[in-house]
Amino acid sequence: MTLKELEPQLSSLTRAEKAQVVQMLALEIADASVGIEKNPKVAGGAACIVRTRIPVWTLENYRRLGWNESKILENFPTLRAADLVNAWIYADTHKDEIDLSIKENEGA
């Protein structure tokens, strides 16, 4: 299917459906490491938000516990909204790594 053929179908979608399409496309084409870095000297080498020592697994764990983005940003004032977008993309594309990190750190 060409983009020209797809345009009428995309136009007929609701705003919510269009948002879902954008999210799906973003996940598919995103570089999951943008805004994320691993340094063996920081947080045991866990994937962290650049400019910080905040591991992605920590943010994902709070998200799983029901914290919304506003609450996370309020509790981590050095973070920006874009950092959370990068964290969610990384967490979604590295699920096994994040799950293992959360499990390893549950009792710590």
Secondary structure, 3 states (H helix, E strand, C coil): CCHHHHHHHHHCCCHHHHHHHHHHHHHHHCCCCCCEEECCCCHHHCEEECCCCCEHHHHHHHHHCCCCHHHHHHHCCCCCHHHHHHHHHHHHHCHHHHHHHHHHHCCC
